[in-house]
């Protein structure tokens, strides 16, 4: 895969303008992410921003610990991405310390067809599925709070969310502790037709993907796809392991495009989970 020589050209002009306008706003009580210039963002987060198809109305939302590409048509994120380090894989803060009325937050920065708390009605059997998990942000109370923005949520099968998906999140934290750092990009997969809607016009993902790049001790990559259904009783992590190349074919994204081509090609063709064993 040929790397672009400048900033990612896939970012439409309006998409970049929305991001630039957002990061130039002054902080207020609902916004705790630091102000970051858009050029600096693209320079410093190339591993976290995939190349791929976006709409001109999509928004790039910059958080303290993650980046979110919000899709105003599907009314949920295209993806959320973050750099998970050993130091951030644990921390002293807990959800109950957030004191969020209703448990979740409407995203005051996400102004284009944003999700509302009242949209989550009649969704029995489904949870608010975090893309960037709160468990990866126990190191900072504000960082954890931002993971409860509805822009970071997708409709997710309750048994999946509370079972195999949560185990994958915990495993990533254990990998970060052992290997030092991970780059993670996670998002929904929809039917080409757009899929079904539940609640108040919330689109129901067909599945979820998570791609992971481990720089050390040697470059390694792996991906996972989980169907948005109740899991089998014998569900195991390796049942969902894929290569990053496989996820790219399904989603149309080019992940980790800024890596040298030889490293990118090597890590994206590998799906051997045994290389990631903790012990």
Secondary structure as the mmCIF struct_conf table of DSSP 4:
data_model
#
loop_
_struct_conf.conf_type_id
_struct_conf.id
_struct_conf.beg_label_comp_id
_struct_conf.beg_label_asym_id
_struct_conf.beg_label_seq_id
_struct_conf.end_label_comp_id
_struct_conf.end_label_asym_id
_struct_conf.end_label_seq_id
HELX_LH_PP_P HELX_LH_PP_P1 UNK A 2 UNK A 4
BEND BEND1 UNK A 5 UNK A 7
TURN_TY1_P TURN_TY1_P1 UNK A 9 UNK A 10
BEND BEND2 UNK A 11 UNK A 11
HELX_RH_AL_P HELX_RH_AL_P1 UNK A 13 UNK A 23
TURN_TY1_P TURN_TY1_P2 UNK A 24 UNK A 24
BEND BEND3 UNK A 25 UNK A 25
HELX_LH_PP_P HELX_LH_PP_P2 UNK A 26 UNK A 27
STRN STRN1 UNK A 28 UNK A 28
TURN_TY1_P TURN_TY1_P3 UNK A 29 UNK A 30
STRN STRN2 UNK A 31 UNK A 31
BEND BEND4 UNK A 33 UNK A 33
HELX_LH_PP_P HELX_LH_PP_P3 UNK A 34 UNK A 35
HELX_RH_AL_P HELX_RH_AL_P2 UNK A 38 UNK A 44
TURN_TY1_P TURN_TY1_P4 UNK A 46 UNK A 48
BEND BEND5 UNK A 49 UNK A 49
STRN STRN3 UNK A 51 UNK A 51
TURN_TY1_P TURN_TY1_P5 UNK A 56 UNK A 57
STRN STRN4 UNK A 59 UNK A 62
BEND BEND6 UNK A 64 UNK A 65
STRN STRN5 UNK A 66 UNK A 71
TURN_TY1_P TURN_TY1_P6 UNK A 72 UNK A 75
STRN STRN6 UNK A 76 UNK A 85
TURN_TY1_P TURN_TY1_P7 UNK A 86 UNK A 88
BEND BEND7 UNK A 89 UNK A 89
BEND BEND8 UNK A 92 UNK A 92
HELX_RH_3T_P HELX_RH_3T_P1 UNK A 95 UNK A 97
BEND BEND9 UNK A 98 UNK A 98
TURN_TY1_P TURN_TY1_P8 UNK A 101 UNK A 102
BEND BEND10 UNK A 103 UNK A 103
STRN STRN7 UNK A 105 UNK A 105
BEND BEND11 UNK A 108 UNK A 109
BEND BEND12 UNK A 112 UNK A 113
HELX_RH_3T_P HELX_RH_3T_P2 UNK A 117 UNK A 119
BEND BEND13 UNK A 122 UNK A 122
TURN_TY1_P TURN_TY1_P9 UNK A 124 UNK A 125
STRN STRN8 UNK A 126 UNK A 130
BEND BEND14 UNK A 131 UNK A 132
HELX_RH_3T_P HELX_RH_3T_P3 UNK A 134 UNK A 137
TURN_TY1_P TURN_TY1_P10 UNK A 138 UNK A 139
HELX_RH_AL_P HELX_RH_AL_P3 UNK A 141 UNK A 146
TURN_TY1_P TURN_TY1_P11 UNK A 147 UNK A 148
STRN STRN9 UNK A 149 UNK A 149
HELX_RH_3T_P HELX_RH_3T_P4 UNK A 150 UNK A 152
STRN STRN10 UNK A 153 UNK A 157
HELX_RH_AL_P HELX_RH_AL_P4 UNK A 158 UNK A 162
TURN_TY1_P TURN_TY1_P12 UNK A 163 UNK A 163
HELX_RH_AL_P HELX_RH_AL_P5 UNK A 164 UNK A 179
BEND BEND15 UNK A 180 UNK A 180
STRN STRN11 UNK A 181 UNK A 189
TURN_TY1_P TURN_TY1_P13 UNK A 192 UNK A 193
STRN STRN12 UNK A 197 UNK A 198
TURN_TY1_P TURN_TY1_P14 UNK A 199 UNK A 201
STRN STRN13 UNK A 202 UNK A 203
BEND BEND16 UNK A 206 UNK A 206
STRN STRN14 UNK A 207 UNK A 214
BEND BEND17 UNK A 216 UNK A 218
STRN STRN15 UNK A 220 UNK A 227
BEND BEND18 UNK A 228 UNK A 229
HELX_LH_PP_P HELX_LH_PP_P4 UNK A 230 UNK A 232
TURN_TY1_P TURN_TY1_P15 UNK A 233 UNK A 234
HELX_RH_3T_P HELX_RH_3T_P5 UNK A 237 UNK A 240
STRN STRN16 UNK A 241 UNK A 242
HELX_RH_AL_P HELX_RH_AL_P6 UNK A 244 UNK A 251
STRN STRN17 UNK A 254 UNK A 254
TURN_TY1_P TURN_TY1_P16 UNK A 255 UNK A 258
BEND BEND19 UNK A 259 UNK A 259
HELX_RH_AL_P HELX_RH_AL_P7 UNK A 261 UNK A 268
TURN_TY1_P TURN_TY1_P17 UNK A 269 UNK A 269
HELX_RH_3T_P HELX_RH_3T_P6 UNK A 273 UNK A 276
#
